[in-house]
Amino acid sequence: MRELELYATEDLLEEILRRSSFHGVVVHSRDAAGNHQAESEEQTFSVRFNHNFETEDVRRLLDVVSRRLADAV
């Protein structure tokens, strides 16, 4: 049985974005974990993607996702 290995989030993000089989977008909070802001304050997020997406494709994808989230509320 293999031991559980721990990796930093940044290392995991770099690994998945490096893979040619990954076709997706990673959206993550720019705030440190455990440093949650009050709900009334605005949070800042980062968007990362690899060479499988063009910037315009990511913009369209996030636009569709944001509209669906707004419809769900």
OpenMM code with the backbone's topology and positions (N, CA, C; nanometers):
from openmm import Vec3, app, unit

residues = "MET ARG GLU LEU GLU LEU TYR ALA THR GLU ASP LEU LEU GLU GLU ILE LEU ARG ARG SER SER PHE HIS GLY VAL VAL VAL HIS SER ARG ASP ALA ALA GLY ASN HIS GLN ALA GLU SER GLU GLU GLN THR PHE SER VAL ARG PHE ASN HIS ASN PHE GLU THR GLU ASP VAL ARG ARG LEU LEU ASP VAL VAL SER ARG ARG LEU ALA ASP ALA VAL".split()
positions = [
    Vec3(0.0838, -0.1180, 0.0000),
    Vec3(0.0000, 0.0000, 0.0000),
    Vec3(0.0886, 0.1247, 0.0000),
    Vec3(0.0551, 0.2210, -0.0861),
    Vec3(0.1342, 0.3443, -0.0943),
    Vec3(0.0905, 0.4412, 0.0139),
    Vec3(0.1871, 0.5175, 0.0612),
    Vec3(0.1555, 0.6213, 0.1588),
    Vec3(0.0911, 0.7397, 0.0873),
    Vec3(0.0063, 0.8085, 0.1585),
    Vec3(-0.0575, 0.9281, 0.1065),
    Vec3(0.0469, 1.0381, 0.0925),
    Vec3(0.0520, 1.1000, -0.0241),
    Vec3(0.1455, 1.2095, -0.0467),
    Vec3(0.0684, 1.3407, -0.0469),
    Vec3(0.1251, 1.4412, 0.0133),
    Vec3(0.0621, 1.5726, 0.0204),
    Vec3(0.1357, 1.6696, -0.0721),
    Vec3(0.0577, 1.7492, -0.1431),
    Vec3(0.1138, 1.8479, -0.2344),
    Vec3(0.0465, 1.9823, -0.2094),
    Vec3(0.1183, 2.0875, -0.2354),
    Vec3(0.0627, 2.2221, -0.2247),
    Vec3(-0.0373, 2.2423, -0.3383),
    Vec3(-0.1391, 2.3221, -0.3136),
    Vec3(-0.2417, 2.3489, -0.4147),
    Vec3(-0.1793, 2.4020, -0.5430),
    Vec3(-0.0840, 2.4900, -0.5315),
    Vec3(-0.0189, 2.5469, -0.6499),
    Vec3(0.0471, 2.4383, -0.7340),
    Vec3(0.1113, 2.3412, -0.6692),
    Vec3(0.1740, 2.2306, -0.7416),
    Vec3(0.0694, 2.1475, -0.8156),
    Vec3(-0.0445, 2.1227, -0.7514),
    Vec3(-0.1515, 2.0454, -0.8150),
    Vec3(-0.2105, 2.1195, -0.9344),
    Vec3(-0.2308, 2.2504, -0.9196),
    Vec3(-0.2827, 2.3301, -1.0312),
    Vec3(-0.1859, 2.3280, -1.1493),
    Vec3(-0.0587, 2.3449, -1.1217),
    Vec3(0.0404, 2.3430, -1.2290),
    Vec3(0.0424, 2.2092, -1.3001),
    Vec3(0.0302, 2.1009, -1.2237),
    Vec3(0.0310, 1.9667, -1.2829),
    Vec3(-0.0895, 1.9450, -1.3739),
    Vec3(-0.2072, 1.9793, -1.3289),
    Vec3(-0.3264, 1.9565, -1.4119),
    Vec3(-0.3253, 2.0458, -1.5354),
    Vec3(-0.2781, 2.1683, -1.5230),
    Vec3(-0.2736, 2.2589, -1.6381),
    Vec3(-0.1662, 2.2173, -1.7380),
    Vec3(-0.0674, 2.1444, -1.6936),
    Vec3(0.0410, 2.0975, -1.7800),
    Vec3(-0.0055, 1.9792, -1.8681),
    Vec3(-0.1075, 1.9090, -1.8257),
    Vec3(-0.1525, 1.7883, -1.8958),
    Vec3(-0.2318, 1.8221, -2.0224),
    Vec3(-0.1935, 1.7604, -2.1317),
    Vec3(-0.2638, 1.7859, -2.2576),
    Vec3(-0.4045, 1.7264, -2.2554),
    Vec3(-0.4296, 1.6313, -2.1668),
    Vec3(-0.5624, 1.5699, -2.1577),
    Vec3(-0.6620, 1.6564, -2.0805),
    Vec3(-0.6117, 1.7598, -2.0116),
    Vec3(-0.7006, 1.8483, -1.9358),
    Vec3(-0.7576, 1.9536, -2.0289),
    Vec3(-0.8884, 1.9547, -2.0406),
    Vec3(-0.9572, 2.0537, -2.1233),
    Vec3(-1.0606, 2.1199, -2.0333),
    Vec3(-1.0180, 2.2194, -1.9614),
    Vec3(-1.1075, 2.2832, -1.8669),
    Vec3(-1.0507, 2.4142, -1.8157),
    Vec3(-1.1216, 2.4683, -1.7216),
    Vec3(-1.0868, 2.5968, -1.6622),
    Vec3(-1.0884, 2.5798, -1.5113),
    Vec3(-0.9903, 2.6367, -1.4454),
    Vec3(-0.9838, 2.6322, -1.2993),
    Vec3(-1.0131, 2.7724, -1.2471),
    Vec3(-1.1143, 2.7826, -1.1620),
    Vec3(-1.1493, 2.9095, -1.0983),
    Vec3(-1.1238, 2.8900, -0.9496),
    Vec3(-1.0404, 2.9755, -0.8915),
    Vec3(-1.0096, 2.9598, -0.7503),
    Vec3(-0.9993, 3.0957, -0.6819),
    Vec3(-1.0248, 3.0939, -0.5529),
    Vec3(-1.0187, 3.2157, -0.4737),
    Vec3(-0.8756, 3.2654, -0.4664),
    Vec3(-0.8584, 3.3954, -0.4738),
    Vec3(-0.7252, 3.4534, -0.4594),
    Vec3(-0.6896, 3.4748, -0.3129),
    Vec3(-0.7890, 3.4616, -0.2258),
    Vec3(-0.7656, 3.4772, -0.0824),
    Vec3(-0.7065, 3.3493, -0.0264),
    Vec3(-0.6243, 3.3619, 0.0743),
    Vec3(-0.5638, 3.2454, 0.1388),
    Vec3(-0.6730, 3.1606, 0.2038),
    Vec3(-0.6513, 3.0303, 0.2045),
    Vec3(-0.7461, 2.9400, 0.2695),
    Vec3(-0.7578, 2.9763, 0.4158),
    Vec3(-0.8782, 2.9715, 0.4669),
    Vec3(-0.9006, 3.0049, 0.6072),
    Vec3(-0.9122, 3.1547, 0.6318),
    Vec3(-0.8930, 3.2351, 0.5274),
    Vec3(-0.9012, 3.3800, 0.5401),
    Vec3(-1.0302, 3.4267, 0.4737),
    Vec3(-1.1424, 3.3686, 0.5176),
    Vec3(-1.2717, 3.3984, 0.4564),
    Vec3(-1.3194, 3.5378, 0.4935),
    Vec3(-1.3716, 3.6057, 0.3939),
    Vec3(-1.4253, 3.7392, 0.4152),
    Vec3(-1.5720, 3.7279, 0.4527),
    Vec3(-1.6223, 3.8338, 0.5076),
    Vec3(-1.7653, 3.8380, 0.5395),
    Vec3(-1.8445, 3.8262, 0.4097),
    Vec3(-1.9637, 3.7672, 0.4181),
    Vec3(-2.0439, 3.7449, 0.2983),
    Vec3(-2.0784, 3.8738, 0.2247),
    Vec3(-2.0873, 3.9833, 0.2945),
    Vec3(-2.1248, 4.1085, 0.2299),
    Vec3(-2.0113, 4.1678, 0.1476),
    Vec3(-1.8885, 4.1216, 0.1703),
    Vec3(-1.7741, 4.1739, 0.0956),
    Vec3(-1.7538, 4.0949, -0.0331),
    Vec3(-1.6954, 4.1594, -0.1311),
    Vec3(-1.6705, 4.0968, -0.2598),
    Vec3(-1.5450, 4.0110, -0.2528),
    Vec3(-1.5496, 3.8917, -0.3131),
    Vec3(-1.4330, 3.8052, -0.3189),
    Vec3(-1.3678, 3.8170, -0.4561),
    Vec3(-1.2387, 3.7924, -0.4619),
    Vec3(-1.1649, 3.7979, -0.5869),
    Vec3(-1.1213, 3.6574, -0.6250),
    Vec3(-1.1403, 3.6223, -0.7518),
    Vec3(-1.1060, 3.4899, -0.8003),
    Vec3(-1.0076, 3.4991, -0.9152),
    Vec3(-0.9296, 3.3934, -0.9315),
    Vec3(-0.8389, 3.3799, -1.0450),
    Vec3(-0.8927, 3.2725, -1.1376),
    Vec3(-0.8670, 3.2901, -1.2654),
    Vec3(-0.9069, 3.1927, -1.3665),
    Vec3(-0.7799, 3.1463, -1.4362),
    Vec3(-0.7645, 3.0146, -1.4451),
    Vec3(-0.6468, 2.9586, -1.5121),
    Vec3(-0.6923, 2.8548, -1.6131),
    Vec3(-0.6207, 2.8482, -1.7243),
    Vec3(-0.6495, 2.7500, -1.8274),
    Vec3(-0.5219, 2.7230, -1.9050),
    Vec3(-0.5208, 2.6108, -1.9760),
    Vec3(-0.4001, 2.5768, -2.0507),
    Vec3(-0.4190, 2.6003, -2.2001),
    Vec3(-0.3278, 2.5487, -2.2792),
    Vec3(-0.3285, 2.5727, -2.4239),
    Vec3(-0.4466, 2.5092, -2.4960),
    Vec3(-0.5266, 2.4287, -2.4280),
    Vec3(-0.6445, 2.3683, -2.4908),
    Vec3(-0.7587, 2.4679, -2.5098),
    Vec3(-0.7491, 2.5829, -2.4487),
    Vec3(-0.8510, 2.6871, -2.4593),
    Vec3(-0.7868, 2.8175, -2.5037),
    Vec3(-0.8602, 2.8915, -2.5832),
    Vec3(-0.8217, 3.0286, -2.6171),
    Vec3(-0.8914, 3.1205, -2.5175),
    Vec3(-0.8401, 3.2391, -2.4976),
    Vec3(-0.8980, 3.3334, -2.4033),
    Vec3(-1.0449, 3.3615, -2.4342),
    Vec3(-1.0793, 3.3759, -2.5604),
    Vec3(-1.2182, 3.4031, -2.5994),
    Vec3(-1.3094, 3.2856, -2.5642),
    Vec3(-1.2589, 3.1621, -2.5792),
    Vec3(-1.3372, 3.0439, -2.5413),
    Vec3(-1.3668, 3.0446, -2.3915),
    Vec3(-1.2676, 3.0808, -2.3127),
    Vec3(-1.2849, 3.0863, -2.1673),
    Vec3(-1.3862, 3.1944, -2.1309),
    Vec3(-1.3784, 3.3091, -2.1962),
    Vec3(-1.4734, 3.4173, -2.1693),
    Vec3(-1.6162, 3.3716, -2.1970),
    Vec3(-1.6381, 3.3049, -2.3096),
    Vec3(-1.7720, 3.2565, -2.3434),
    Vec3(-1.8203, 3.1520, -2.2436),
    Vec3(-1.7321, 3.0609, -2.2049),
    Vec3(-1.7679, 2.9580, -2.1078),
    Vec3(-1.8089, 3.0200, -1.9747),
    Vec3(-1.7306, 3.1135, -1.9249),
    Vec3(-1.7620, 3.1775, -1.7975),
    Vec3(-1.8890, 3.2615, -1.8064),
    Vec3(-1.9162, 3.3187, -1.9229),
    Vec3(-2.0398, 3.3938, -1.9425),
    Vec3(-2.1608, 3.3011, -1.9301),
    Vec3(-2.1546, 3.1841, -1.9931),
    Vec3(-2.2642, 3.0869, -1.9846),
    Vec3(-2.2819, 3.0398, -1.8405),
    Vec3(-2.1723, 3.0091, -1.7736),
    Vec3(-2.1801, 2.9627, -1.6346),
    Vec3(-2.2407, 3.0706, -1.5455),
    Vec3(-2.1982, 3.1948, -1.5618),
    Vec3(-2.2503, 3.3020, -1.4762),
    Vec3(-2.3997, 3.3240, -1.4993),
    Vec3(-2.4459, 3.3123, -1.6247),
    Vec3(-2.5889, 3.3276, -1.6518),
    Vec3(-2.6692, 3.2147, -1.5892),
    Vec3(-2.6174, 3.0941, -1.5951),
    Vec3(-2.6886, 2.9801, -1.5341),
    Vec3(-2.6914, 2.9922, -1.3822),
    Vec3(-2.5840, 3.0415, -1.3248),
    Vec3(-2.5829, 3.0627, -1.1790),
    Vec3(-2.6856, 3.1697, -1.1405),
    Vec3(-2.6937, 3.2750, -1.2199),
    Vec3(-2.7900, 3.3814, -1.1913),
    Vec3(-2.9333, 3.3294, -1.2033),
    Vec3(-2.9587, 3.2419, -1.3012),
    Vec3(-3.0918, 3.1845, -1.3179),
    Vec3(-3.1283, 3.0919, -1.2025),
    Vec3(-3.0298, 3.0302, -1.1404),
    Vec3(-3.0537, 2.9347, -1.0316),
    Vec3(-3.0883, 3.0035, -0.9004),
    Vec3(-3.0561, 3.1309, -0.8894),
    Vec3(-3.0801, 3.2034, -0.7633),
    Vec3(-3.2206, 3.2496, -0.7522),
] * unit.nanometer
topology = app.Topology()
chain = topology.addChain("A")
for resn in residues:
    res = topology.addResidue(resn, chain)
    for name in ("N", "CA", "C"):
        topology.addAtom(name, app.Element.getBySymbol(name[0]), res)
